[in-house]
Amino acid sequence: MVSVVMTRRGTGSTPIDRLGSHYENVDVTCPDCGYVDEDANWTVKGNGKRVDYQHLCPSCGQNRIRTLALDR
């Protein structure tokens, strides 16, 4: 799998960048502990068949993963 860390807060130039930006700007509250991570950096991993966006809560350690399946 290829791994990329999303670190900018923009709209992005590809659909994958734009979805990552969405998570970083909107999905910042941990559903388990309620911590609001203003820096919510999501790690992006892909293998050509799917793209996984992953965020680890700095407060409680909850690992959240959002998966996008790619059709070919």
PyMOL Python script that loads the backbone (N, CA, C, O; Angstrom):
from pymol import cmd

cmd.read_pdbstr("""\
ATOM      1  N   MET A   1       0.829  -1.188   0.000  1.00  0.00           N
ATOM      2  CA  MET A   1       0.000   0.000   0.000  1.00  0.00           C
ATOM      3  C   MET A   1       0.873   1.252   0.000  1.00  0.00           C
ATOM      4  O   MET A   1       1.939   1.285   0.614  1.00  0.00           O
ATOM      5  N   VAL A   2       0.407   2.258  -0.688  1.00  0.00           N
ATOM      6  CA  VAL A   2       1.069   3.548  -0.702  1.00  0.00           C
ATOM      7  C   VAL A   2       0.507   4.361   0.455  1.00  0.00           C
ATOM      8  O   VAL A   2      -0.699   4.322   0.698  1.00  0.00           O
ATOM      9  N   SER A   3       1.355   5.099   1.178  1.00  0.00           N
ATOM     10  CA  SER A   3       0.903   5.883   2.319  1.00  0.00           C
ATOM     11  C   SER A   3       1.277   7.340   2.146  1.00  0.00           C
ATOM     12  O   SER A   3       2.409   7.660   1.786  1.00  0.00           O
ATOM     13  N   VAL A   4       0.321   8.225   2.403  1.00  0.00           N
ATOM     14  CA  VAL A   4       0.537   9.663   2.307  1.00  0.00           C
ATOM     15  C   VAL A   4      -0.118  10.300   3.516  1.00  0.00           C
ATOM     16  O   VAL A   4      -1.213   9.894   3.906  1.00  0.00           O
ATOM     17  N   VAL A   5       0.532  11.299   4.126  1.00  0.00           N
ATOM     18  CA  VAL A   5      -0.084  12.029   5.233  1.00  0.00           C
ATOM     19  C   VAL A   5      -0.622  13.337   4.695  1.00  0.00           C
ATOM     20  O   VAL A   5       0.117  14.129   4.110  1.00  0.00           O
ATOM     21  N   MET A   6      -1.916  13.563   4.894  1.00  0.00           N
ATOM     22  CA  MET A   6      -2.545  14.806   4.459  1.00  0.00           C
ATOM     23  C   MET A   6      -2.194  15.877   5.484  1.00  0.00           C
ATOM     24  O   MET A   6      -2.504  15.721   6.665  1.00  0.00           O
ATOM     25  N   THR A   7      -1.550  16.966   5.053  1.00  0.00           N
ATOM     26  CA  THR A   7      -1.149  17.984   6.009  1.00  0.00           C
ATOM     27  C   THR A   7      -1.648  19.371   5.653  1.00  0.00           C
ATOM     28  O   THR A   7      -1.508  20.287   6.464  1.00  0.00           O
ATOM     29  N   ARG A   8      -2.219  19.563   4.489  1.00  0.00           N
ATOM     30  CA  ARG A   8      -2.691  20.894   4.141  1.00  0.00           C
ATOM     31  C   ARG A   8      -4.202  20.956   4.246  1.00  0.00           C
ATOM     32  O   ARG A   8      -4.881  19.931   4.199  1.00  0.00           O
ATOM     33  N   ARG A   9      -4.711  22.140   4.386  1.00  0.00           N
ATOM     34  CA  ARG A   9      -6.152  22.323   4.520  1.00  0.00           C
ATOM     35  C   ARG A   9      -6.661  23.112   3.332  1.00  0.00           C
ATOM     36  O   ARG A   9      -6.948  24.304   3.438  1.00  0.00           O
ATOM     37  N   GLY A  10      -6.768  22.444   2.213  1.00  0.00           N
ATOM     38  CA  GLY A  10      -7.268  23.077   1.009  1.00  0.00           C
ATOM     39  C   GLY A  10      -8.309  22.197   0.355  1.00  0.00           C
ATOM     40  O   GLY A  10      -8.799  21.234   0.944  1.00  0.00           O
ATOM     41  N   THR A  11      -8.632  22.546  -0.866  1.00  0.00           N
ATOM     42  CA  THR A  11      -9.639  21.754  -1.548  1.00  0.00           C
ATOM     43  C   THR A  11      -9.039  20.558  -2.263  1.00  0.00           C
ATOM     44  O   THR A  11      -9.742  19.580  -2.512  1.00  0.00           O
ATOM     45  N   GLY A  12      -7.762  20.609  -2.601  1.00  0.00           N
ATOM     46  CA  GLY A  12      -7.119  19.499  -3.278  1.00  0.00           C
ATOM     47  C   GLY A  12      -7.378  19.510  -4.768  1.00  0.00           C
ATOM     48  O   GLY A  12      -8.324  20.140  -5.242  1.00  0.00           O
ATOM     49  N   SER A  13      -6.538  18.812  -5.500  1.00  0.00           N
ATOM     50  CA  SER A  13      -6.649  18.819  -6.953  1.00  0.00           C
ATOM     51  C   SER A  13      -7.275  17.539  -7.508  1.00  0.00           C
ATOM     52  O   SER A  13      -7.679  17.506  -8.670  1.00  0.00           O
ATOM     53  N   THR A  14      -7.359  16.502  -6.704  1.00  0.00           N
ATOM     54  CA  THR A  14      -7.971  15.254  -7.144  1.00  0.00           C
ATOM     55  C   THR A  14      -9.129  14.912  -6.215  1.00  0.00           C
ATOM     56  O   THR A  14      -9.205  15.456  -5.113  1.00  0.00           O
ATOM     57  N   PRO A  15     -10.022  14.037  -6.624  1.00  0.00           N
ATOM     58  CA  PRO A  15     -11.109  13.627  -5.726  1.00  0.00           C
ATOM     59  C   PRO A  15     -10.600  13.034  -4.408  1.00  0.00           C
ATOM     60  O   PRO A  15     -11.206  13.252  -3.359  1.00  0.00           O
ATOM     61  N   ILE A  16      -9.504  12.294  -4.454  1.00  0.00           N
ATOM     62  CA  ILE A  16      -8.940  11.707  -3.239  1.00  0.00           C
ATOM     63  C   ILE A  16      -8.414  12.800  -2.322  1.00  0.00           C
ATOM     64  O   ILE A  16      -8.615  12.728  -1.109  1.00  0.00           O
ATOM     65  N   ASP A  17      -7.741  13.818  -2.874  1.00  0.00           N
ATOM     66  CA  ASP A  17      -7.286  14.967  -2.081  1.00  0.00           C
ATOM     67  C   ASP A  17      -8.465  15.716  -1.470  1.00  0.00           C
ATOM     68  O   ASP A  17      -8.433  16.099  -0.301  1.00  0.00           O
ATOM     69  N   ARG A  18      -9.498  15.918  -2.269  1.00  0.00           N
ATOM     70  CA  ARG A  18     -10.662  16.668  -1.778  1.00  0.00           C
ATOM     71  C   ARG A  18     -11.367  15.938  -0.646  1.00  0.00           C
ATOM     72  O   ARG A  18     -11.810  16.574   0.311  1.00  0.00           O
ATOM     73  N   LEU A  19     -11.481  14.617  -0.733  1.00  0.00           N
ATOM     74  CA  LEU A  19     -12.107  13.856   0.343  1.00  0.00           C
ATOM     75  C   LEU A  19     -11.235  13.910   1.603  1.00  0.00           C
ATOM     76  O   LEU A  19     -11.754  14.047   2.710  1.00  0.00           O
ATOM     77  N   GLY A  20      -9.925  13.805   1.439  1.00  0.00           N
ATOM     78  CA  GLY A  20      -9.014  13.932   2.579  1.00  0.00           C
ATOM     79  C   GLY A  20      -9.136  15.298   3.238  1.00  0.00           C
ATOM     80  O   GLY A  20      -9.133  15.401   4.465  1.00  0.00           O
ATOM     81  N   SER A  21      -9.244  16.349   2.427  1.00  0.00           N
ATOM     82  CA  SER A  21      -9.423  17.702   2.955  1.00  0.00           C
ATOM     83  C   SER A  21     -10.743  17.812   3.707  1.00  0.00           C
ATOM     84  O   SER A  21     -10.822  18.477   4.740  1.00  0.00           O
ATOM     85  N   HIS A  22     -11.769  17.165   3.191  1.00  0.00           N
ATOM     86  CA  HIS A  22     -13.066  17.166   3.871  1.00  0.00           C
ATOM     87  C   HIS A  22     -12.932  16.566   5.269  1.00  0.00           C
ATOM     88  O   HIS A  22     -13.402  17.152   6.243  1.00  0.00           O
ATOM     89  N   TYR A  23     -12.297  15.408   5.369  1.00  0.00           N
ATOM     90  CA  TYR A  23     -12.125  14.770   6.674  1.00  0.00           C
ATOM     91  C   TYR A  23     -11.339  15.675   7.615  1.00  0.00           C
ATOM     92  O   TYR A  23     -11.693  15.802   8.787  1.00  0.00           O
ATOM     93  N   GLU A  24     -10.271  16.308   7.114  1.00  0.00           N
ATOM     94  CA  GLU A  24      -9.435  17.157   7.955  1.00  0.00           C
ATOM     95  C   GLU A  24     -10.165  18.416   8.412  1.00  0.00           C
ATOM     96  O   GLU A  24      -9.859  18.953   9.476  1.00  0.00           O
ATOM     97  N   ASN A  25     -11.115  18.888   7.632  1.00  0.00           N
ATOM     98  CA  ASN A  25     -11.817  20.124   7.976  1.00  0.00           C
ATOM     99  C   ASN A  25     -13.142  19.888   8.694  1.00  0.00           C
ATOM    100  O   ASN A  25     -13.601  20.768   9.422  1.00  0.00           O
ATOM    101  N   VAL A  26     -13.761  18.740   8.512  1.00  0.00           N
ATOM    102  CA  VAL A  26     -15.094  18.504   9.056  1.00  0.00           C
ATOM    103  C   VAL A  26     -15.097  17.403  10.120  1.00  0.00           C
ATOM    104  O   VAL A  26     -15.736  17.560  11.161  1.00  0.00           O
ATOM    105  N   ASP A  27     -14.404  16.309   9.880  1.00  0.00           N
ATOM    106  CA  ASP A  27     -14.436  15.150  10.778  1.00  0.00           C
ATOM    107  C   ASP A  27     -13.307  15.271  11.804  1.00  0.00           C
ATOM    108  O   ASP A  27     -12.320  14.539  11.732  1.00  0.00           O
ATOM    109  N   VAL A  28     -13.453  16.198  12.761  1.00  0.00           N
ATOM    110  CA  VAL A  28     -12.388  16.492  13.712  1.00  0.00           C
ATOM    111  C   VAL A  28     -12.724  16.080  15.147  1.00  0.00           C
ATOM    112  O   VAL A  28     -11.867  16.166  16.027  1.00  0.00           O
ATOM    113  N   THR A  29     -13.960  15.634  15.395  1.00  0.00           N
ATOM    114  CA  THR A  29     -14.374  15.268  16.748  1.00  0.00           C
ATOM    115  C   THR A  29     -14.390  13.753  16.907  1.00  0.00           C
ATOM    116  O   THR A  29     -15.018  13.041  16.123  1.00  0.00           O
ATOM    117  N   CYS A  30     -13.697  13.275  17.923  1.00  0.00           N
ATOM    118  CA  CYS A  30     -13.642  11.838  18.194  1.00  0.00           C
ATOM    119  C   CYS A  30     -15.003  11.363  18.689  1.00  0.00           C
ATOM    120  O   CYS A  30     -15.532  11.923  19.649  1.00  0.00           O
ATOM    121  N   PRO A  31     -15.581  10.344  18.057  1.00  0.00           N
ATOM    122  CA  PRO A  31     -16.885   9.846  18.496  1.00  0.00           C
ATOM    123  C   PRO A  31     -16.829   9.131  19.846  1.00  0.00           C
ATOM    124  O   PRO A  31     -17.855   8.989  20.510  1.00  0.00           O
ATOM    125  N   ASP A  32     -15.637   8.679  20.259  1.00  0.00           N
ATOM    126  CA  ASP A  32     -15.525   7.958  21.527  1.00  0.00           C
ATOM    127  C   ASP A  32     -15.388   8.884  22.732  1.00  0.00           C
ATOM    128  O   ASP A  32     -16.095   8.714  23.726  1.00  0.00           O
ATOM    129  N   CYS A  33     -14.478   9.870  22.652  1.00  0.00           N
ATOM    130  CA  CYS A  33     -14.205  10.706  23.828  1.00  0.00           C
ATOM    131  C   CYS A  33     -14.651  12.152  23.658  1.00  0.00           C
ATOM    132  O   CYS A  33     -14.664  12.912  24.627  1.00  0.00           O
ATOM    133  N   GLY A  34     -15.023  12.547  22.421  1.00  0.00           N
ATOM    134  CA  GLY A  34     -15.480  13.906  22.174  1.00  0.00           C
ATOM    135  C   GLY A  34     -14.379  14.928  21.974  1.00  0.00           C
ATOM    136  O   GLY A  34     -14.658  16.115  21.810  1.00  0.00           O
ATOM    137  N   TYR A  35     -13.123  14.482  21.985  1.00  0.00           N
ATOM    138  CA  TYR A  35     -11.999  15.394  21.792  1.00  0.00           C
ATOM    139  C   TYR A  35     -12.073  16.018  20.400  1.00  0.00           C
ATOM    140  O   TYR A  35     -12.303  15.319  19.412  1.00  0.00           O
ATOM    141  N   VAL A  36     -11.878  17.335  20.326  1.00  0.00           N
ATOM    142  CA  VAL A  36     -11.867  18.035  19.049  1.00  0.00           C
ATOM    143  C   VAL A  36     -10.414  18.257  18.656  1.00  0.00           C
ATOM    144  O   VAL A  36      -9.699  19.033  19.290  1.00  0.00           O
ATOM    145  N   ASP A  37      -9.987  17.571  17.611  1.00  0.00           N
ATOM    146  CA  ASP A  37      -8.602  17.634  17.130  1.00  0.00           C
ATOM    147  C   ASP A  37      -8.524  18.638  15.987  1.00  0.00           C
ATOM    148  O   ASP A  37      -8.778  18.290  14.833  1.00  0.00           O
ATOM    149  N   GLU A  38      -8.177  19.870  16.300  1.00  0.00           N
ATOM    150  CA  GLU A  38      -8.109  20.940  15.296  1.00  0.00           C
ATOM    151  C   GLU A  38      -7.084  20.644  14.204  1.00  0.00           C
ATOM    152  O   GLU A  38      -7.205  21.158  13.092  1.00  0.00           O
ATOM    153  N   ASP A  39      -6.072  19.820  14.507  1.00  0.00           N
ATOM    154  CA  ASP A  39      -5.042  19.475  13.520  1.00  0.00           C
ATOM    155  C   ASP A  39      -5.342  18.157  12.827  1.00  0.00           C
ATOM    156  O   ASP A  39      -4.498  17.661  12.080  1.00  0.00           O
ATOM    157  N   ALA A  40      -6.472  17.594  13.039  1.00  0.00           N
ATOM    158  CA  ALA A  40      -6.925  16.298  12.535  1.00  0.00           C
ATOM    159  C   ALA A  40      -6.281  15.851  11.225  1.00  0.00           C
ATOM    160  O   ALA A  40      -6.926  15.870  10.177  1.00  0.00           O
ATOM    161  N   ASN A  41      -5.034  15.456  11.281  1.00  0.00           N
ATOM    162  CA  ASN A  41      -4.345  14.941  10.093  1.00  0.00           C
ATOM    163  C   ASN A  41      -4.747  13.496   9.866  1.00  0.00           C
ATOM    164  O   ASN A  41      -4.605  12.648  10.747  1.00  0.00           O
ATOM    165  N   TRP A  42      -5.249  13.231   8.678  1.00  0.00           N
ATOM    166  CA  TRP A  42      -5.645  11.886   8.284  1.00  0.00           C
ATOM    167  C   TRP A  42      -4.546  11.294   7.409  1.00  0.00           C
ATOM    168  O   TRP A  42      -4.042  11.964   6.507  1.00  0.00           O
ATOM    169  N   THR A  43      -4.175  10.049   7.667  1.00  0.00           N
ATOM    170  CA  THR A  43      -3.217   9.328   6.844  1.00  0.00           C
ATOM    171  C   THR A  43      -3.991   8.649   5.720  1.00  0.00           C
ATOM    172  O   THR A  43      -5.056   8.075   5.948  1.00  0.00           O
ATOM    173  N   VAL A  44      -3.456   8.718   4.520  1.00  0.00           N
ATOM    174  CA  VAL A  44      -4.119   8.124   3.361  1.00  0.00           C
ATOM    175  C   VAL A  44      -3.265   6.974   2.838  1.00  0.00           C
ATOM    176  O   VAL A  44      -2.073   7.140   2.577  1.00  0.00           O
ATOM    177  N   LYS A  45      -3.888   5.809   2.689  1.00  0.00           N
ATOM    178  CA  LYS A  45      -3.212   4.640   2.135  1.00  0.00           C
ATOM    179  C   LYS A  45      -4.066   4.092   1.006  1.00  0.00           C
ATOM    180  O   LYS A  45      -5.289   4.018   1.132  1.00  0.00           O
ATOM    181  N   GLY A  46      -3.442   3.710  -0.085  1.00  0.00           N
ATOM    182  CA  GLY A  46      -4.178   3.151  -1.206  1.00  0.00           C
ATOM    183  C   GLY A  46      -3.422   2.024  -1.864  1.00  0.00           C
ATOM    184  O   GLY A  46      -2.195   1.960  -1.789  1.00  0.00           O
ATOM    185  N   ASN A  47      -4.161   1.125  -2.516  1.00  0.00           N
ATOM    186  CA  ASN A  47      -3.525   0.004  -3.200  1.00  0.00           C
ATOM    187  C   ASN A  47      -4.068  -0.202  -4.612  1.00  0.00           C
ATOM    188  O   ASN A  47      -3.817  -1.238  -5.228  1.00  0.00           O
ATOM    189  N   GLY A  48      -4.813   0.779  -5.128  1.00  0.00           N
ATOM    190  CA  GLY A  48      -5.384   0.652  -6.459  1.00  0.00           C
ATOM    191  C   GLY A  48      -6.795   0.093  -6.462  1.00  0.00           C
ATOM    192  O   GLY A  48      -7.545   0.303  -7.415  1.00  0.00           O
ATOM    193  N   LYS A  49      -7.164  -0.620  -5.400  1.00  0.00           N
ATOM    194  CA  LYS A  49      -8.517  -1.170  -5.283  1.00  0.00           C
ATOM    195  C   LYS A  49      -9.339  -0.425  -4.237  1.00  0.00           C
ATOM    196  O   LYS A  49     -10.568  -0.409  -4.288  1.00  0.00           O
ATOM    197  N   ARG A  50      -8.635   0.195  -3.285  1.00  0.00           N
ATOM    198  CA  ARG A  50      -9.326   0.966  -2.255  1.00  0.00           C
ATOM    199  C   ARG A  50      -8.387   2.013  -1.686  1.00  0.00           C
ATOM    200  O   ARG A  50      -7.166   1.915  -1.811  1.00  0.00           O
ATOM    201  N   VAL A  51      -8.984   3.018  -1.058  1.00  0.00           N
ATOM    202  CA  VAL A  51      -8.232   4.069  -0.386  1.00  0.00           C
ATOM    203  C   VAL A  51      -8.741   4.120   1.050  1.00  0.00           C
ATOM    204  O   VAL A  51      -9.945   4.236   1.283  1.00  0.00           O
ATOM    205  N   ASP A  52      -7.824   4.035   2.009  1.00  0.00           N
ATOM    206  CA  ASP A  52      -8.175   4.111   3.424  1.00  0.00           C
ATOM    207  C   ASP A  52      -7.691   5.438   3.991  1.00  0.00           C
ATOM    208  O   ASP A  52      -6.522   5.794   3.846  1.00  0.00           O
ATOM    209  N   TYR A  53      -8.595   6.166   4.635  1.00  0.00           N
ATOM    210  CA  TYR A  53      -8.272   7.384   5.364  1.00  0.00           C
ATOM    211  C   TYR A  53      -8.294   7.001   6.840  1.00  0.00           C
ATOM    212  O   TYR A  53      -9.284   6.451   7.323  1.00  0.00           O
ATOM    213  N   GLN A  54      -7.201   7.290   7.566  1.00  0.00           N
ATOM    214  CA  GLN A  54      -7.087   6.849   8.951  1.00  0.00           C
ATOM    215  C   GLN A  54      -6.711   8.021   9.842  1.00  0.00           C
ATOM    216  O   GLN A  54      -5.869   8.845   9.487  1.00  0.00           O
ATOM    217  N   HIS A  55      -7.354   8.082  11.017  1.00  0.00           N
ATOM    218  CA  HIS A  55      -7.044   9.122  12.009  1.00  0.00           C
ATOM    219  C   HIS A  55      -6.960   8.474  13.380  1.00  0.00           C
ATOM    220  O   HIS A  55      -7.832   7.696  13.766  1.00  0.00           O
ATOM    221  N   LEU A  56      -5.903   8.802  14.112  1.00  0.00           N
ATOM    222  CA  LEU A  56      -5.705   8.306  15.468  1.00  0.00           C
ATOM    223  C   LEU A  56      -5.956   9.460  16.433  1.00  0.00           C
ATOM    224  O   LEU A  56      -5.258  10.473  16.373  1.00  0.00           O
ATOM    225  N   CYS A  57      -6.941   9.325  17.320  1.00  0.00           N
ATOM    226  CA  CYS A  57      -7.273  10.380  18.274  1.00  0.00           C
ATOM    227  C   CYS A  57      -6.100  10.565  19.242  1.00  0.00           C
ATOM    228  O   CYS A  57      -5.670   9.604  19.881  1.00  0.00           O
ATOM    229  N   PRO A  58      -5.579  11.800  19.354  1.00  0.00           N
ATOM    230  CA  PRO A  58      -4.460  12.034  20.262  1.00  0.00           C
ATOM    231  C   PRO A  58      -4.860  11.959  21.737  1.00  0.00           C
ATOM    232  O   PRO A  58      -3.989  11.874  22.602  1.00  0.00           O
ATOM    233  N   SER A  59      -6.145  11.990  22.035  1.00  0.00           N
ATOM    234  CA  SER A  59      -6.605  11.958  23.420  1.00  0.00           C
ATOM    235  C   SER A  59      -6.820  10.533  23.923  1.00  0.00           C
ATOM    236  O   SER A  59      -6.271  10.153  24.957  1.00  0.00           O
ATOM    237  N   CYS A  60      -7.615   9.740  23.201  1.00  0.00           N
ATOM    238  CA  CYS A  60      -7.961   8.397  23.698  1.00  0.00           C
ATOM    239  C   CYS A  60      -7.351   7.261  22.877  1.00  0.00           C
ATOM    240  O   CYS A  60      -7.413   6.101  23.285  1.00  0.00           O
ATOM    241  N   GLY A  61      -6.760   7.589  21.718  1.00  0.00           N
ATOM    242  CA  GLY A  61      -6.138   6.557  20.893  1.00  0.00           C
ATOM    243  C   GLY A  61      -7.081   5.831  19.958  1.00  0.00           C
ATOM    244  O   GLY A  61      -6.673   4.882  19.288  1.00  0.00           O
ATOM    245  N   GLN A  62      -8.349   6.259  19.897  1.00  0.00           N
ATOM    246  CA  GLN A  62      -9.313   5.629  18.979  1.00  0.00           C
ATOM    247  C   GLN A  62      -8.802   5.735  17.544  1.00  0.00           C
ATOM    248  O   GLN A  62      -8.445   6.818  17.081  1.00  0.00           O
ATOM    249  N   ASN A  63      -8.771   4.618  16.857  1.00  0.00           N
ATOM    250  CA  ASN A  63      -8.316   4.563  15.463  1.00  0.00           C
ATOM    251  C   ASN A  63      -9.544   4.550  14.556  1.00  0.00           C
ATOM    252  O   ASN A  63     -10.287   3.569  14.528  1.00  0.00           O
ATOM    253  N   ARG A  64      -9.755   5.631  13.820  1.00  0.00           N
ATOM    254  CA  ARG A  64     -10.896   5.704  12.908  1.00  0.00           C
ATOM    255  C   ARG A  64     -10.402   5.509  11.482  1.00  0.00           C
ATOM    256  O   ARG A  64      -9.396   6.091  11.077  1.00  0.00           O
ATOM    257  N   ILE A  65     -11.119   4.687  10.728  1.00  0.00           N
ATOM    258  CA  ILE A  65     -10.762   4.418   9.347  1.00  0.00           C
ATOM    259  C   ILE A  65     -11.988   4.621   8.471  1.00  0.00           C
ATOM    260  O   ILE A  65     -13.067   4.111   8.773  1.00  0.00           O
ATOM    261  N   ARG A  66     -11.823   5.354   7.405  1.00  0.00           N
ATOM    262  CA  ARG A  66     -12.861   5.537   6.379  1.00  0.00           C
ATOM    263  C   ARG A  66     -12.301   4.913   5.103  1.00  0.00           C
ATOM    264  O   ARG A  66     -11.190   5.247   4.692  1.00  0.00           O
ATOM    265  N   THR A  67     -13.047   4.021   4.477  1.00  0.00           N
ATOM    266  CA  THR A  67     -12.571   3.303   3.294  1.00  0.00           C
ATOM    267  C   THR A  67     -13.400   3.691   2.074  1.00  0.00           C
ATOM    268  O   THR A  67     -14.628   3.757   2.127  1.00  0.00           O
ATOM    269  N   LEU A  68     -12.699   3.944   0.987  1.00  0.00           N
ATOM    270  CA  LEU A  68     -13.313   4.251  -0.300  1.00  0.00           C
ATOM    271  C   LEU A  68     -12.906   3.148  -1.257  1.00  0.00           C
ATOM    272  O   LEU A  68     -11.728   3.015  -1.587  1.00  0.00           O
ATOM    273  N   ALA A  69     -13.880   2.347  -1.709  1.00  0.00           N
ATOM    274  CA  ALA A  69     -13.607   1.272  -2.661  1.00  0.00           C
ATOM    275  C   ALA A  69     -13.571   1.865  -4.067  1.00  0.00           C
ATOM    276  O   ALA A  69     -14.442   2.653  -4.435  1.00  0.00           O
ATOM    277  N   LEU A  70     -12.572   1.490  -4.841  1.00  0.00           N
ATOM    278  CA  LEU A  70     -12.411   1.988  -6.208  1.00  0.00           C
ATOM    279  C   LEU A  70     -12.871   0.923  -7.185  1.00  0.00           C
ATOM    280  O   LEU A  70     -12.383  -0.207  -7.156  1.00  0.00           O
ATOM    281  N   ASP A  71     -13.805   1.278  -8.043  1.00  0.00           N
ATOM    282  CA  ASP A  71     -14.260   0.362  -9.086  1.00  0.00           C
ATOM    283  C   ASP A  71     -13.340   0.466 -10.280  1.00  0.00           C
ATOM    284  O   ASP A  71     -12.831   1.542 -10.596  1.00  0.00           O
ATOM    285  N   ARG A  72     -13.135  -0.630 -10.924  1.00  0.00           N
ATOM    286  CA  ARG A  72     -12.288  -0.649 -12.128  1.00  0.00           C
ATOM    287  C   ARG A  72     -13.061  -1.212 -13.261  1.00  0.00           C
ATOM    288  O   ARG A  72     -12.540  -1.319 -14.371  1.00  0.00           O
TER     289      ARG A  72
END
""", "prot")
cmd.dss("prot")
cmd.show_as("cartoon", "prot")
cmd.util.cbc("prot")
cmd.orient("prot")
